Amino acid sequence: MACCPGMSAVWGFCAVLAGSASLLSGCTIQHNPPAPAATVELTNAQGSRIRTVMAEGVGPATQPPEALLPASGIRWSDLSRAVRSAGSDGPVHFGVAAQEVGSKTAMFELTTMKGWPGVLRARHVDGAVNLRVRIGPYPSAPAAESEARSVERQVHRALASWGRKPAVPPLIPADS
């Protein structure tokens, strides 16, 4: 071995290879069949007794169920989120510069990507949300009116989208 310096590396590699081959040859994978499925057949009396016990475990409702989805599909509480999300989804892109949201009315100051100012006014009437949008330096111009109608449609779509999402009740009661 001393005469060939490169041979020590080859012999070392062969020793590692032989050692790993001997370790791997002792490992085999066993393929055990799965256990058979358990089946239990109940008599009519046993089945009736199980149903009776299950029915006894369900008591009467202690409070009315929480209305997580509105009947109309639109929640007033979603208005702010809907207006903000509608600004990035649709043909007219806009941002909300300011907002005032009350229990029955809301006002949003908008700025479009073109730099046009806008105002969105919303009223909550009988579960529905009425929107009125005015956009542009000349709101009565046909192009501005077209963009305003587009923003109204975008916000209505966003309101419907948010309304399909269940509202989770707050974790901490409001009175605490």
C-alpha positions as CSV (number, residue, x, y, z in Angstrom):
1,M,0.0,0.0,0.0
2,A,2.9,2.4,0.6
3,C,4.0,2.2,-3.0
4,C,0.7,3.5,-4.4
5,P,-0.6,6.6,-2.5
6,G,-3.9,6.7,-4.4
7,M,-4.7,3.1,-3.5
8,S,-5.5,3.9,0.1
9,A,-8.5,6.0,-1.0
10,V,-9.7,3.2,-3.2
11,W,-9.4,0.6,-0.4
12,G,-11.3,3.0,2.0
13,F,-14.1,3.4,-0.5
14,C,-14.3,-0.4,-1.0
15,A,-14.5,-0.9,2.8
16,V,-17.3,1.6,3.1
17,L,-19.2,0.0,0.2
18,A,-18.8,-3.5,1.6
19,G,-20.0,-2.4,5.1
20,S,-23.1,-0.7,3.8
21,A,-23.9,-3.7,1.6
22,S,-23.8,-6.0,4.6
23,L,-26.0,-3.6,6.6
24,L,-28.6,-3.4,3.8
25,S,-28.7,-7.1,3.1
26,G,-30.1,-7.7,6.6
27,C,-33.1,-5.2,6.1
28,T,-36.1,-6.6,4.3
29,I,-39.5,-5.1,3.9
30,Q,-42.3,-7.2,5.1
31,H,-45.7,-7.0,3.4
32,N,-48.3,-8.0,5.9
33,P,-51.9,-8.1,4.6
34,P,-54.3,-5.7,6.3
35,A,-56.6,-6.9,9.0
36,P,-60.1,-7.8,8.0
37,A,-62.8,-5.2,8.5
38,A,-64.8,-5.6,11.6
39,T,-68.5,-5.9,11.2
40,V,-71.1,-5.8,13.9
41,E,-74.7,-6.7,13.3
42,L,-77.3,-5.3,15.7
43,T,-80.6,-6.7,16.4
44,N,-83.6,-4.4,16.0
45,A,-83.9,-4.0,19.8
46,Q,-80.2,-3.0,20.1
47,G,-80.5,-0.5,17.2
48,S,-83.6,1.0,18.8
49,R,-81.9,1.3,22.2
50,I,-78.9,3.1,20.6
51,R,-81.2,5.6,18.8
52,T,-83.0,6.2,22.1
53,V,-79.8,6.9,24.0
54,M,-78.6,9.2,21.2
55,A,-81.9,11.1,21.2
56,E,-81.8,11.5,25.0
57,G,-78.3,13.1,24.7
58,V,-79.6,15.9,22.6
59,G,-81.4,18.5,24.7
60,P,-83.5,21.4,23.6
61,A,-81.8,24.5,22.3
62,T,-80.9,26.9,25.1
63,Q,-80.8,29.9,22.7
64,P,-81.8,30.6,19.1
65,P,-79.1,29.7,16.6
66,E,-76.8,32.4,15.4
67,A,-77.7,33.8,11.9
68,L,-74.3,33.5,10.3
69,L,-75.5,34.2,6.7
70,P,-78.0,37.0,6.0
71,A,-81.2,36.1,4.2
72,S,-80.6,38.8,1.6
73,G,-76.9,37.8,1.1
74,I,-75.8,41.3,2.1
75,R,-74.6,42.5,5.5
76,W,-74.2,46.2,6.3
77,S,-71.2,45.3,8.5
78,D,-69.4,44.1,5.4
79,L,-69.7,47.4,3.5
80,S,-66.3,48.9,4.4
81,R,-64.5,45.7,3.4
82,A,-66.5,45.3,0.3
83,V,-65.8,48.8,-0.9
84,R,-62.1,48.4,-0.3
85,S,-61.9,45.0,-2.0
86,A,-64.0,46.2,-4.9
87,G,-61.4,48.9,-5.7
88,S,-58.9,46.2,-6.7
89,D,-61.3,44.0,-8.6
90,G,-62.9,45.2,-11.8
91,P,-62.4,47.6,-14.7
92,V,-62.2,50.7,-12.4
93,H,-59.4,50.6,-9.8
94,F,-59.8,52.9,-6.9
95,G,-58.7,53.5,-3.3
96,V,-60.6,54.7,-0.3
97,A,-59.2,58.0,0.9
98,A,-61.8,58.5,3.8
99,Q,-64.9,56.9,5.1
100,E,-67.8,57.5,7.5
101,V,-70.0,54.6,8.3
102,G,-73.1,54.9,10.4
103,S,-75.9,52.6,11.3
104,K,-78.0,53.4,8.2
105,T,-75.8,55.6,5.9
106,A,-72.2,55.6,4.8
107,M,-69.9,57.8,2.7
108,F,-66.6,56.9,1.1
109,E,-64.2,59.3,-0.6
110,L,-62.6,57.6,-3.5
111,T,-59.6,58.2,-5.8
112,T,-59.4,56.3,-9.0
113,M,-56.2,55.1,-10.7
114,K,-56.6,58.0,-13.2
115,G,-56.5,60.4,-10.2
116,W,-60.2,61.3,-10.4
117,P,-62.0,62.0,-7.1
118,G,-65.1,60.1,-6.3
119,V,-67.8,59.8,-3.7
120,L,-69.8,56.7,-2.9
121,R,-72.9,57.1,-0.7
122,A,-74.7,54.1,0.7
123,R,-78.0,53.7,2.5
124,H,-79.1,50.6,4.4
125,V,-82.9,50.1,3.7
126,D,-84.8,47.0,4.6
127,G,-81.8,44.7,4.4
128,A,-80.7,46.1,1.0
129,V,-77.9,48.5,0.3
130,N,-78.6,51.4,-2.1
131,L,-75.4,52.9,-3.7
132,R,-74.9,56.2,-5.4
133,V,-71.5,56.9,-6.9
134,R,-70.2,60.1,-8.5
135,I,-66.7,60.1,-10.1
136,G,-64.5,62.5,-11.9
137,P,-63.9,66.3,-12.2
138,Y,-67.1,66.4,-14.3
139,P,-69.4,63.7,-12.8
140,S,-72.1,64.3,-15.4
141,A,-69.8,63.5,-18.3
142,P,-70.7,60.2,-20.0
143,A,-67.3,58.7,-19.3
144,A,-67.5,59.6,-15.6
145,E,-71.1,58.3,-15.4
146,S,-70.0,55.0,-17.0
147,E,-67.2,54.6,-14.4
148,A,-69.6,55.4,-11.6
149,R,-72.0,52.7,-12.7
150,S,-69.1,50.3,-13.0
151,V,-68.0,51.1,-9.4
152,E,-71.5,50.5,-8.2
153,R,-71.6,47.1,-9.9
154,Q,-68.1,46.2,-8.4
155,V,-69.2,47.1,-4.9
156,H,-72.5,45.2,-5.2
157,R,-70.5,42.1,-6.4
158,A,-68.1,42.5,-3.5
159,L,-71.0,42.9,-1.0
160,A,-72.6,39.7,-2.3
161,S,-69.2,37.9,-2.1
162,W,-68.6,39.0,1.5
163,G,-72.2,38.0,2.3
164,R,-71.6,34.5,1.3
165,K,-68.8,34.2,3.9
166,P,-70.2,33.2,7.3
167,A,-69.9,35.9,9.9
168,V,-68.1,34.6,13.0
169,P,-69.5,35.9,16.3
170,P,-66.9,37.9,18.3
171,L,-64.9,35.9,20.7
172,I,-65.2,38.5,23.4
173,P,-68.8,39.7,24.2
174,A,-69.3,43.4,23.3
175,D,-70.4,44.3,26.8
176,S,-67.2,43.2,28.6
